[in-house]
Amino acid sequence: MSLGDKIGTLVQSESERAAGPRRALLVGSTALLVGLGLVGLRPSDPNDTSVIDIGSVLTLLALFLIIGAIHTYGRLGPDDGGSRGG
């Protein structure tokens, strides 16, 4: 069995509850890259910062989406029945 087959089996065996957080991670990471790209653009007019402002807002929203998706995805793991700590 190749590595690709093992990864495919692992992804398919994962519960359907994980599809939403995985999609949110994909959308958030794409939006983060676009937002950072917009922030990095140099405007032709120094007084026109509208593209940079849009990029800043998009970057912040993408970061919140990624943080929420990571939190949700992490909460989908198995719960250990024992108590934590000592």
C-alpha positions in Angstrom: 0.0 0.0 0.0 1.5 3.3 -1.0 1.6 6.5 1.1 -1.1 8.1 -1.0 -3.4 5.2 -0.4 -2.8 5.3 3.3 -3.5 9.1 3.5 -6.6 8.6 1.3 -7.9 5.9 3.7 -7.2 8.1 6.7 -9.0 11.1 5.3 -12.0 9.0 4.2 -12.3 7.2 7.5 -12.4 10.6 9.3 -15.9 11.5 10.5 -18.1 13.8 8.5 -18.0 16.3 11.4 -14.4 17.1 10.3 -15.5 18.2 6.8 -16.6 21.7 8.0 -13.4 22.6 9.9 -11.2 21.3 7.1 -13.1 23.4 4.6 -12.8 26.4 7.0 -9.1 25.9 7.2 -8.8 25.8 3.4 -10.9 29.0 3.0 -9.1 30.7 5.8 -5.7 29.9 4.5 -6.6 31.1 1.0 -8.1 34.3 2.3 -5.0 34.9 4.5 -2.7 34.6 1.4 -4.9 37.0 -0.6 -5.1 39.4 2.3 -1.4 39.5 2.8 -0.9 39.9 -0.9 -3.2 42.9 -0.9 -1.4 44.4 2.1 1.9 44.0 0.2 0.7 46.0 -2.8 2.3 49.4 -3.2 -0.4 51.9 -4.3 0.5 54.2 -7.2 -1.0 57.1 -5.2 0.5 57.3 -1.7 -2.8 58.8 -0.3 -4.9 55.9 -1.7 -4.7 53.1 0.9 -8.1 51.5 0.2 -6.5 48.2 -1.2 -4.2 48.0 1.8 -7.2 48.6 4.2 -9.2 45.9 2.5 -6.2 43.5 2.7 -5.8 44.3 6.4 -9.4 43.5 7.2 -9.3 40.3 5.1 -6.2 39.2 6.8 -7.7 39.7 10.3 -10.9 37.9 9.3 -8.9 35.0 7.8 -6.9 34.7 11.0 -10.0 34.5 13.1 -11.5 31.9 10.8 -8.3 29.8 11.0 -8.1 30.0 14.8 -11.8 28.9 15.0 -11.3 26.1 12.6 -8.2 24.8 14.4 -10.0 25.0 17.7 -13.1 23.1 16.3 -10.9 20.5 14.5 -8.9 19.9 17.7 -12.1 19.4 19.7 -13.2 16.6 17.4 -10.6 14.2 18.7 -11.3 11.3 21.0 -12.0 12.1 24.6 -10.0 10.1 27.1 -12.3 8.8 29.8 -9.7 9.3 32.6 -9.2 12.4 34.7 -6.4 14.7 33.9 -3.8 15.9 36.3 -2.7 14.4 39.5 
